[in-house]
């Protein structure tokens, strides 16, 4: 379990939790209770909406506190290394993605876990596997790092991308559900309707309800569109087998179509279980490719 002490990430996390709590408050107190208090639909809507919000919360916590694929720092490794084109690999983060493929340290090793596609991160002063990138905010290299997301206060990498996708999915579903309930409440006649009473108190309650539902609609629409755009970008990256950083590094070079199917690429992110398990914010099984080991006793001077 990890937790980043990044002020921006912590602020965004608190904002996300605040919006989820506010949405639950408005939906239950200002929409479901006034509109469906005399119907079984009130219980059904309450259970479904809170279940979706709970899944979004769990997925967010898992994406925030899970190891995204941090490469352990180890400066001792068997085998040798050589310098390519006389320059170190200058690795970047989501705010500075330039990484020269022709000017990087390439590993030449005799061990099974070291190959010519391994490189040296000059900031970590350590070896890193292919497709790992350095994040200046997390101050470490992350396997298959896509970007650093302040909304989950963590990098989105190989081991937590599933949770990030589920967070986007359930936030989008909750936003859509909230908008649907708001529209249904506006079209229905509830006990706070001005026609049911002309007292000043009821009129104030009705005005408060209108303000809350309008604000909830705006927040739901904005967050819904935002997570939709991010989800499309994430799915495109998965199906192309290319992270956002790798896409920027390619810079107009010919795109190589993945040899594996889209289902296989998605299964690599969501786990090898059934499709139903893909939609649950639970842990995926660790495979052999997830284990990074380092040999000892040989010193690397960078």
C-alpha positions as CSV (number, residue, x, y, z in Angstrom):
1,X,0.0,0.0,0.0
2,X,1.3,3.4,-1.0
3,X,0.1,7.0,-0.5
4,X,1.6,10.0,-2.3
5,X,1.9,13.2,-0.2
6,X,1.4,15.4,-3.3
7,X,-0.7,18.6,-2.3
8,X,-2.3,18.8,-5.8
9,X,-3.2,15.1,-5.7
10,X,-4.6,15.2,-2.2
11,X,-6.7,18.3,-3.1
12,X,-8.1,16.6,-6.2
13,X,-8.8,13.4,-4.2
14,X,-10.7,15.4,-1.5
15,X,-12.7,17.2,-4.3
16,X,-13.6,13.9,-5.9
17,X,-14.8,12.5,-2.5
18,X,-16.7,15.7,-1.8
19,X,-18.5,15.5,-5.1
20,X,-19.4,11.9,-4.5
21,X,-20.8,12.6,-1.0
22,X,-22.7,15.6,-2.3
23,X,-24.2,13.6,-5.2
24,X,-25.4,10.9,-2.8
25,X,-26.9,13.6,-0.5
26,X,-28.8,15.3,-3.2
27,X,-30.0,12.1,-4.9
28,X,-31.4,10.6,-1.7
29,X,-32.7,13.7,0.2
30,X,-33.8,15.9,-2.7
31,X,-34.8,13.4,-5.4
32,X,-35.6,9.9,-4.2
33,X,-37.3,10.7,-0.9
34,X,-39.6,13.4,-2.2
35,X,-40.4,11.6,-5.5
36,X,-40.4,7.9,-4.6
37,X,-41.1,7.8,-0.9
38,X,-44.4,6.0,-1.4
39,X,-43.0,3.5,-3.9
40,X,-40.7,0.5,-3.9
41,X,-38.7,2.3,-6.6
42,X,-37.3,4.5,-3.9
43,X,-35.5,1.5,-2.3
44,X,-34.4,0.2,-5.7
45,X,-32.9,3.5,-6.8
46,X,-31.2,4.0,-3.4
47,X,-29.6,0.6,-3.5
48,X,-28.4,0.8,-7.1
49,X,-27.0,4.4,-6.9
50,X,-25.2,3.7,-3.6
51,X,-23.8,0.5,-5.0
52,X,-22.4,2.3,-8.1
53,X,-20.9,5.0,-5.8
54,X,-19.4,2.4,-3.5
55,X,-17.7,0.6,-6.5
56,X,-16.4,4.0,-7.7
57,X,-15.0,4.7,-4.2
58,X,-13.3,1.3,-3.9
59,X,-11.9,1.5,-7.4
60,X,-10.5,5.0,-6.6
61,X,-8.9,3.8,-3.3
62,X,-7.3,0.8,-5.1
63,X,-6.0,3.0,-7.9
64,X,-4.6,5.5,-5.4
65,X,-3.1,3.1,-2.9
66,X,-2.0,0.2,-5.2
67,X,1.5,-0.1,-6.6
68,X,1.2,1.1,-10.2
69,X,4.3,-0.9,-11.2
70,X,7.2,0.8,-9.4
71,X,10.6,-0.5,-10.5
72,X,12.7,-1.3,-7.4
73,X,15.9,0.7,-7.3
74,X,18.9,-1.6,-7.5
75,X,22.4,-0.4,-8.6
76,X,23.9,-3.9,-8.4
77,X,23.4,-6.2,-11.3
78,X,25.3,-9.0,-12.9
79,X,26.4,-8.5,-16.4
80,X,27.7,-5.5,-18.1
81,X,26.4,-2.4,-19.8
82,X,27.5,-0.2,-22.6
83,X,26.7,3.4,-23.6
84,X,24.8,4.1,-26.9
85,X,25.7,7.3,-28.7
86,X,27.5,8.6,-25.6
87,X,24.5,9.9,-23.8
88,X,22.3,8.9,-20.9
89,X,18.6,8.3,-21.2
90,X,16.8,11.4,-20.0
91,X,13.5,10.2,-18.9
92,X,10.4,12.3,-18.5
93,X,7.0,12.4,-16.8
94,X,3.5,13.2,-18.1
95,X,4.5,16.9,-18.2
96,X,7.7,16.3,-20.1
97,X,7.5,13.2,-22.3
98,X,10.5,13.6,-24.5
99,X,12.7,10.6,-24.4
100,X,15.3,10.0,-27.0
101,X,15.3,6.5,-28.2
102,X,18.6,6.9,-29.9
103,X,20.3,8.3,-26.8
104,X,19.7,5.9,-24.0
105,X,21.7,3.5,-21.9
106,X,21.2,0.0,-23.2
107,X,21.7,-3.1,-21.0
108,X,23.9,-5.8,-22.2
109,X,23.6,-8.6,-19.6
110,X,24.1,-12.3,-19.4
111,X,21.2,-13.0,-17.1
112,X,17.7,-14.1,-18.2
113,X,16.0,-11.0,-16.8
114,X,18.4,-8.5,-18.5
115,X,18.3,-7.8,-22.3
116,X,19.3,-5.2,-24.8
117,X,16.0,-3.5,-24.4
118,X,16.6,-2.7,-20.7
119,X,17.8,0.8,-20.0
120,X,19.2,3.0,-17.2
121,X,17.3,5.8,-15.6
122,X,19.7,8.6,-14.9
123,X,17.4,10.0,-12.1
124,X,17.0,6.7,-10.3
125,X,20.5,5.6,-11.3
126,X,19.1,2.1,-11.7
127,X,18.1,-0.4,-14.4
128,X,14.6,-0.5,-15.6
129,X,12.7,-2.9,-17.8
130,X,11.2,-2.1,-21.2
131,X,8.3,0.4,-21.4
132,X,9.1,1.7,-17.9
133,X,9.2,5.5,-17.5
134,X,10.3,7.9,-14.8
135,X,7.8,10.1,-13.0
136,X,9.1,13.3,-11.4
137,X,6.1,13.5,-9.0
138,X,6.4,10.0,-7.7
139,X,10.3,10.1,-8.0
140,X,10.5,6.6,-9.4
141,X,10.2,4.6,-12.6
142,X,6.9,2.9,-13.3
143,X,6.2,0.0,-15.6
144,X,4.0,0.8,-18.6
145,X,3.4,4.3,-17.1
146,X,0.6,6.0,-19.0
147,X,0.5,9.2,-17.0
148,X,0.4,10.7,-13.5
149,X,-3.2,11.4,-12.6
150,X,-3.8,13.9,-9.8
151,X,-7.4,12.7,-9.4
152,X,-6.2,9.4,-8.1
153,X,-3.0,10.9,-6.6
154,X,-0.9,8.3,-8.3
155,X,0.6,7.2,-11.5
156,X,-1.5,5.0,-13.9
157,X,0.7,2.1,-14.7
158,X,0.7,-1.6,-15.4
159,X,-0.7,-2.8,-12.0
160,X,-3.4,-0.2,-11.3
161,X,-4.7,0.7,-14.7
162,X,-7.7,-1.7,-14.2
163,X,-8.7,0.2,-11.1
164,X,-8.4,3.5,-12.9
165,X,-10.6,2.2,-15.7
166,X,-13.2,1.0,-13.2
167,X,-13.2,4.3,-11.4
168,X,-13.9,6.1,-14.7
169,X,-16.6,3.5,-15.5
170,X,-18.5,3.8,-12.2
171,X,-18.2,7.6,-12.0
172,X,-19.6,7.8,-15.5
173,X,-22.5,5.4,-14.5
174,X,-23.2,7.4,-11.4
175,X,-23.3,10.7,-13.3
176,X,-25.6,9.3,-15.9
177,X,-27.9,7.7,-13.2
178,X,-28.0,11.0,-11.3
179,X,-29.0,12.9,-14.4
180,X,-31.7,10.4,-15.2
181,X,-33.1,10.7,-11.7
182,X,-33.1,14.5,-11.9
183,X,-35.0,14.4,-15.1
184,X,-37.5,12.0,-13.7
185,X,-38.0,14.1,-10.6
186,X,-38.6,17.2,-12.7
187,X,-41.2,15.4,-14.7
188,X,-43.0,13.9,-11.8
189,X,-45.4,15.5,-9.2
190,X,-44.0,15.1,-5.7
191,X,-45.1,16.3,-2.3
192,X,-42.9,19.4,-2.5
193,X,-44.7,20.6,-5.6
194,X,-46.0,24.2,-5.3
195,X,-49.5,23.0,-6.2
196,X,-49.6,20.9,-3.0
197,X,-49.2,23.8,-0.7
198,X,-48.7,27.6,-0.8
199,X,-47.0,27.9,2.5
200,X,-43.7,29.9,2.5
201,X,-41.8,26.9,4.0
202,X,-42.8,24.6,1.2
203,X,-41.9,27.2,-1.4
204,X,-38.4,27.6,0.1
205,X,-38.0,23.8,0.2
206,X,-39.0,23.6,-3.5
207,X,-36.5,26.4,-4.4
208,X,-33.7,24.6,-2.5
209,X,-34.6,21.4,-4.3
210,X,-34.4,23.2,-7.7
211,X,-31.0,24.7,-6.8
212,X,-29.5,21.4,-5.6
213,X,-30.8,19.5,-8.6
214,X,-29.5,22.1,-11.1
215,X,-26.1,22.1,-9.4
216,X,-26.0,18.3,-9.4
217,X,-26.9,18.2,-13.1
218,X,-24.1,20.6,-13.9
219,X,-21.5,18.6,-11.9
220,X,-22.8,15.3,-13.3
221,X,-22.6,16.5,-16.9
222,X,-19.1,17.9,-16.5
223,X,-17.7,14.8,-14.7
224,X,-19.6,12.5,-17.1
225,X,-18.1,14.1,-20.2
226,X,-14.6,14.3,-18.6
227,X,-14.5,10.6,-17.6
228,X,-15.9,9.6,-21.0
229,X,-13.1,11.4,-22.8
230,X,-10.5,9.9,-20.5
231,X,-12.0,6.4,-20.8
232,X,-11.9,6.6,-24.6
233,X,-8.3,7.7,-24.4
234,X,-7.4,4.8,-22.0
235,X,-9.2,2.2,-24.1
236,X,-7.5,3.5,-27.3
237,X,-4.1,3.2,-25.5
238,X,-4.9,-0.4,-24.4
239,X,-6.1,-1.5,-27.9
240,X,-3.1,0.1,-29.5
241,X,-0.8,-1.5,-26.9
242,X,0.8,1.9,-26.6
243,X,0.8,4.2,-23.5
244,X,0.4,8.0,-23.8
245,X,4.1,8.5,-23.3
246,X,5.0,6.0,-26.0
247,X,2.5,7.7,-28.3
248,X,4.2,11.0,-27.9
249,X,7.6,9.5,-28.3
250,X,6.6,7.9,-31.6
251,X,5.9,11.4,-33.0
252,X,4.6,10.6,-36.4
253,X,6.5,7.4,-36.9
254,X,4.7,4.5,-38.5
255,X,2.3,2.9,-36.2
256,X,2.7,-0.8,-35.6
257,X,-0.6,-2.6,-35.3
258,X,-0.7,-4.9,-32.2
259,X,-0.4,-8.6,-33.1
260,X,-2.8,-9.6,-30.2
261,X,-6.6,-9.2,-30.3
262,X,-8.3,-6.5,-28.4
263,X,-9.8,-9.0,-26.0
264,X,-6.3,-10.3,-25.2
265,X,-5.0,-6.7,-24.7
266,X,-7.9,-5.9,-22.4
267,X,-7.4,-9.1,-20.5
268,X,-3.8,-8.2,-19.8
269,X,-5.0,-5.1,-18.0
270,X,-8.1,-6.5,-16.3
271,X,-6.8,-9.9,-15.4
272,X,-7.2,-13.4,-16.8
273,X,-10.4,-14.3,-15.0
274,X,-14.0,-14.2,-16.3
275,X,-15.3,-11.0,-17.9
276,X,-17.5,-10.5,-14.9
277,X,-14.4,-10.2,-12.7
278,X,-13.2,-7.4,-14.9
279,X,-15.9,-5.1,-13.6
280,X,-15.1,-5.8,-9.9
281,X,-12.5,-3.6,-8.2
282,X,-10.6,-6.6,-6.9
283,X,-7.0,-7.8,-7.2
284,X,-5.8,-9.5,-10.3
285,X,-3.7,-12.6,-10.1
286,X,0.1,-12.0,-10.3
287,X,1.8,-13.7,-13.2
288,X,5.5,-14.4,-13.8
289,X,5.8,-11.3,-15.9
290,X,4.9,-9.2,-12.9
291,X,8.0,-10.2,-10.9
292,X,11.2,-8.1,-11.3
293,X,14.3,-9.6,-9.7
294,X,17.8,-8.3,-9.4
295,X,21.1,-10.0,-8.9
296,X,23.5,-8.9,-6.2
297,X,27.2,-8.4,-5.5
298,X,28.1,-6.4,-8.6
299,X,28.3,-2.7,-8.4
300,X,27.2,-0.3,-11.2
301,X,28.8,3.1,-11.3
302,X,26.7,5.6,-13.2
